[in-house]
């Protein structure tokens, strides 16, 4: 049957916030728009949902098409639909976020993106439309969930030091944490185990390496 109606109706898009830690800094993945509206502006990856696909599949597809990035795990965190958010037509966007280790990001701008790169949360360019609002809400959601250790485990390598894990918490929360208390808490949760290996961090003495006890708890593995 034809998709025609006697009354106006909104279009639906998806937008994706990708968080990572690079150079001990919390960063997000942005694309530079190649088409109007907002041509040349930096924005979150995303696009229109096709008539025959689910929201999640649309998010995976748009992220891959525009940035070359595959996200094994995407979580929906909100819908944004101010009537004037897009000059083309009435568009409601469904927003997702993912946390991906920097070493797993192979970024390549494609589709309607002129460029794609990581930006520090502390040094963002001007963003198109209501994407600053979407980004703020995504960060709030991750901060709300950071007490679940599995969240931070998504941003460390398969083998990591407890200091690296602590730094992930600190970068997301924007505060410093007590090293002794953090270590005690992580070990008491019984979610990580020693690999028996060590890694030297600069001039410091070698630190013990850990891994998630159950890799299935870390969606990107």
N, C-alpha and C positions, 0 to 999 in steps of 0.2 A: 504494500500500500504506500502511496506517496506520503512524505512527511511534510504536509502542509496544514496550517491551522488558520483559523479566523481571527486569532488574537496574537499579539507579540509574546515571545517567549525568550528566555535567556539562553546563551551559549555557556558551555562548561569547559574550563581549562584545568590543568594541573600545574603546580609549581613545586620545585624540589629544592630543599636546603641541604647541602652536603657539608658536614663539619669534618675537619681533620686537624691533626696536630703536626705542624712542620716547624723545625727550628725552635722547638719549645714555645710555640705560639699557636693559639687557636685561630684557625683560618676557615674560610668558606669558599666554595666554588661558584664563580659568577661567569656569565657569558655576556659578550657585547653584542647587542641586537644589530642584525644586518638589515632589518626591514622596519618600515613604519608600522605602528606608531613607536615613538621612542627610539628611532634609529640612531645608533651610535652610543646609546646609554647602556650602562651595565645593569644587569638584571639577573634574577634567579633563572636557572634552566626550567623550561616548561613549554606548554603549548596546548592546543585544543584536543579534547577527547573525541576520538572517532566514534561514529554511530554504533559500531559493533564491538567495542572493547570496554573492558572494565576500567575503573579509575586507576587501580594499581598498575595494570598493564600499560595504560597510557603514560603514567609517570615513568616506568622503566624505559618505555620506548623513547619518550622525549629526552630523557637524560642521556641515553645512549646516542641518539641522533645528533644532539647539539654539542656534547662534550666528549663522546667516546667512552664514558665511564659506565661500568656495570655495577649496580648496587644489588647485592644479594638480599638486603633487608631494607624495607622502607616502611616507616610508620606514619600514618595519617594523624595530623594534629590540629587541623582546623579548616574552616571555610571562610572565605572573604568575598563579600559581594556588594560593596558600596555601589550604588547605581552609576556613579561617575568615575569608577576606577579605570575604565578603558574607553577611549573616545570612539572606538569602532562600533560597539554595540553593547548591550547589557550582558556582561560576562561575570559569572561566578567561578571562582577558582578554588580548588581543593588542594590543600598544602600537605606535603610530606617532608620528612627529614630522614637522613641517614648519617651514620658515623662510619668513616672509612679510614684506615691507616694511610698515611701519605705515600708509603712505598707501594701501595696497591692502586694508586691513582695514575692512570695513563691518559692524560688529558689531551684531547684533540678536537678543536673547534670544527663543526660541520653543520649541515643543514642550513638554517637561517641565522647562525651565529657567526659573526666576524672573528671573534676571539673567545677564548675560554681560559681562565687562569684562577689561581688561588689568591685571596686577599686576606690580610690580617683583620680580625674583628676590630682592632684598634686603629685601623687605617683604611676605611672603606671609601670607595668612590661614591658619587651621587648615584642613587639607584632609581630605576624607572618606577612609575606608578606607585602602588602601595607596598612595594617590596620591602622597604624598611620596617613597616609594621609586621609583615609576615616573618621577617628575619628575627625581630625582637621576640615574637611569640614562640618561634622555634627554639631560640636560646632559653627562654623561660621554661619551656617544656623539658628540655634536656637537664636544666638545673633542678627542676622539680623531681626528676627521676634519677639524679646522680647517686642517691643513697643506695640504689640498686647497683651493686658492683659490676654487673654484666654490662651496663652502659659504658663504663670506662674501659672495660676489657675490649670493646670494639675499636678503641683508638690506640692500642699498643700492639707491637709485633706479636707473633706467636710465642716468642720467648722474650721476657721483659724483666727488668729489675723492679723492686717495689718503689724505688725512687721515681722511675718512669711512670708507674701507675699513679703515684701521688701527684706528679706534675700534671697529669691529665685532669684529675679532680680540681687542682688549683687553677688551671687555665679556664676550665668551664665555669667554676664558681667565682673566679676573680679575687680569690683570697689565698692567704698562706695557711697551711695546716701543720700541726705539730707532727714531726716525723715519727716519734715513738708511739704516739697514740694511733696514728694512721696505720703503722705496721702491725700493731697489736690487733686492731680492728679487722684488717684484711685477713690475717692468719686465723683469727677466731671464726670468721665466716666459713672457712674450710672450702673455699672455691678455687684456690690456687695451690699449686704444689711445686716444690723445688725440682729443677731439671738436673741438678748436680753440677751444672756448669757455672761459669763466672764471666763477667764482662767488666773491663776497665773503663771508667768514666773520667776521661781527662787525667789529672794527676792523682785522683783519688784511688784508694785501694780497690781491687776488684770486688764487684758486688755480685751476690748470688742471683742466678736467673730463675725465673718462675714461669709457669704456664697455667692456663685454665685447666682445672681438673676434668671438666667435661666440655670438649670443644663444641658440642651441640648447643651449649648455652650462648655461644658467641656466633651470631647469625652469618657473619661474613666468612667464617672459616671454611 
